[in-house]
Amino acid sequence: MANLKEIRSRITSVNSTKQITSAMKMVSAAKLRRAQDAITRMRPYAQKLQEILQNVGSSPSVAENDYAQEREIKRLLIISVTSNRGLAGAFNNNVIKEVQAIINAHPGTDAKVLSIGKKSFDAFKKTDHVPGVGYPSEPYAIYDNVNFEESSIIAQSVMDKFAEGKIDKVILVYNSFKNAAVQILKKEQFLPILPPVPADDTSALQSDYIFEPNKDEIVNELIPKSLKIQLYKAILDSVASEHGARMTAMHKATDNATEMVKELKLTYNKARQASITNEILEIVAGAEALSDS
C-alpha cells in the first residue's frame, strides 16, 4: 500500500486535473451555444438551395456542367474535416478512420486527403496522401475565424482542380451535429454533383418558378454556390460537433476525477488508521517491555 504522502500527492494531482476538466467543460458549453446557433441558422438556407436545384435539375445545363462530369476514378480527393485540438473523445478518430477506410476501398487510385483540421493533417502528413500545390497551404487555419469567405476559397480550389480534370472524385467526411451528446459521422459525395432525384421521389418539392434571365444561367450560378454552401455547412456542423463532443468528454472526465478522489480519500483514511494502530501497538509493546524489566 502506498504511504500517506504519496496518496496525498495523488489526491492533490487529481483535484487539479478535475478543476481543469471542469473549466474546459464550461468553456465548451459556452462555445457550443454559439456554434449550435450558427449551424441551426445555416441548415434551412442550405436545404432550400438544394430544393431549388432539384426543381431545376431537368435543365440540360446540369448534365453539361463542369462539376457534373462523371469520370473513371483515377485521382481521388477526400476532404477530411476534424478539429485543431484534441480532448474530444472519439470525435477526430472517427473521421480519420473513415478516411482511411475510403482510401483502402479505392486501391490503385491516387488518393489524397485535404485536411481541414490539424488532427487530420497530423495523421496523414507523413503519408503519400498529402495533396500537392493548388490548395490552401494551411486549410485548418479557417478555425481561427470560421466564415463563408474562407470556406469558399477552399471549396473553389477543389472545384477548379475538378473542372481541370486533375481530380476525378471528391468525398467529404465530417461529423454532423445532432445534439451535445450525439455526433453523426457523415460521408458525402462533393464532386461530381449527384444527379437530381427522380420526379416520383420529389413530388413534394415540385414548384413553379419564373426564371430570369433563363433556367440555364440560373443553374450555372446555383451549382457553384451550392457546393460552397455544402462545404461551409460541413465545417459549421463539425465545429458544433467538436464543442459538443469535448463538453461531453470533459463532463465524463470530471465525474471520473470526482470518483477517483473519493476512492483515494478512502484509501488514505484506511492507511492513516492502520498507521495509527501500528503506533499504538508499538507504544503498548514498549510499555510492556519496560514493566517486565
Secondary structure in CASP SS format (residue, H / E / C, confidence):
PFRMAT SS
TARGET T0000
AUTHOR 0000-0000-0000
METHOD secondary structure of the structure
MODEL  1
M C 1.00
A C 1.00
N C 1.00
L H 1.00
K H 1.00
E H 1.00
I H 1.00
R H 1.00
S H 1.00
R H 1.00
I H 1.00
T H 1.00
S H 1.00
V H 1.00
N H 1.00
S H 1.00
T H 1.00
K H 1.00
Q H 1.00
I H 1.00
T H 1.00
S H 1.00
A H 1.00
M H 1.00
K H 1.00
M H 1.00
V H 1.00
S H 1.00
A H 1.00
A H 1.00
K H 1.00
L H 1.00
R H 1.00
R H 1.00
A H 1.00
Q H 1.00
D H 1.00
A H 1.00
I H 1.00
T H 1.00
R H 1.00
M H 1.00
R H 1.00
P H 1.00
Y H 1.00
A H 1.00
Q H 1.00
K H 1.00
L H 1.00
Q H 1.00
E H 1.00
I H 1.00
L H 1.00
Q H 1.00
N H 1.00
V C 1.00
G C 1.00
S C 1.00
S C 1.00
P H 1.00
S H 1.00
V H 1.00
A H 1.00
E H 1.00
N C 1.00
D H 1.00
Y H 1.00
A H 1.00
Q C 1.00
E C 1.00
R C 1.00
E C 1.00
I C 1.00
K C 1.00
R E 1.00
L E 1.00
L E 1.00
I E 1.00
I E 1.00
S E 1.00
V E 1.00
T C 1.00
S C 1.00
N C 1.00
R C 1.00
G C 1.00
L C 1.00
A C 1.00
G C 1.00
A C 1.00
F H 1.00
N H 1.00
N H 1.00
N H 1.00
V H 1.00
I H 1.00
K H 1.00
E H 1.00
V H 1.00
Q H 1.00
A H 1.00
I H 1.00
I H 1.00
N H 1.00
A C 1.00
H C 1.00
P C 1.00
G C 1.00
T C 1.00
D E 1.00
A E 1.00
K E 1.00
V E 1.00
L E 1.00
S E 1.00
I E 1.00
G C 1.00
K H 1.00
K H 1.00
S H 1.00
F H 1.00
D H 1.00
A H 1.00
F H 1.00
K C 1.00
K C 1.00
T C 1.00
D C 1.00
H C 1.00
V C 1.00
P C 1.00
G C 1.00
V C 1.00
G C 1.00
Y C 1.00
P C 1.00
S C 1.00
E C 1.00
P H 1.00
Y H 1.00
A H 1.00
I H 1.00
Y H 1.00
D H 1.00
N C 1.00
V C 1.00
N C 1.00
F H 1.00
E H 1.00
E H 1.00
S H 1.00
S H 1.00
I H 1.00
I H 1.00
A H 1.00
Q H 1.00
S H 1.00
V H 1.00
M H 1.00
D H 1.00
K H 1.00
F H 1.00
A H 1.00
E C 1.00
G C 1.00
K C 1.00
I C 1.00
D C 1.00
K E 1.00
V E 1.00
I E 1.00
L E 1.00
V E 1.00
Y E 1.00
N E 1.00
S E 1.00
F E 1.00
K E 1.00
N E 1.00
A C 1.00
A C 1.00
V E 1.00
Q E 1.00
I E 1.00
L E 1.00
K E 1.00
K E 1.00
E E 1.00
Q E 1.00
F E 1.00
L E 1.00
P C 1.00
I C 1.00
L C 1.00
P C 1.00
P C 1.00
V C 1.00
P C 1.00
A H 1.00
D H 1.00
D H 1.00
T H 1.00
S H 1.00
A H 1.00
L H 1.00
Q C 1.00
S C 1.00
D C 1.00
Y C 1.00
I C 1.00
F C 1.00
E C 1.00
P C 1.00
N C 1.00
K H 1.00
D H 1.00
E H 1.00
I H 1.00
V H 1.00
N H 1.00
E H 1.00
L H 1.00
I H 1.00
P H 1.00
K H 1.00
S H 1.00
L H 1.00
K H 1.00
I H 1.00
Q H 1.00
L H 1.00
Y H 1.00
K H 1.00
A H 1.00
I H 1.00
L H 1.00
D H 1.00
S H 1.00
V H 1.00
A H 1.00
S H 1.00
E H 1.00
H H 1.00
G H 1.00
A H 1.00
R H 1.00
M H 1.00
T H 1.00
A H 1.00
M H 1.00
H H 1.00
K H 1.00
A H 1.00
T H 1.00
D H 1.00
N H 1.00
A H 1.00
T H 1.00
E H 1.00
M H 1.00
V H 1.00
K H 1.00
E H 1.00
L H 1.00
K H 1.00
L H 1.00
T H 1.00
Y H 1.00
N H 1.00
K H 1.00
A H 1.00
R H 1.00
Q H 1.00
A H 1.00
S H 1.00
I H 1.00
T H 1.00
N H 1.00
E H 1.00
I H 1.00
L H 1.00
E H 1.00
I H 1.00
V H 1.00
A H 1.00
G H 1.00
A H 1.00
E H 1.00
A H 1.00
L H 1.00
S H 1.00
D H 1.00
S C 1.00
END
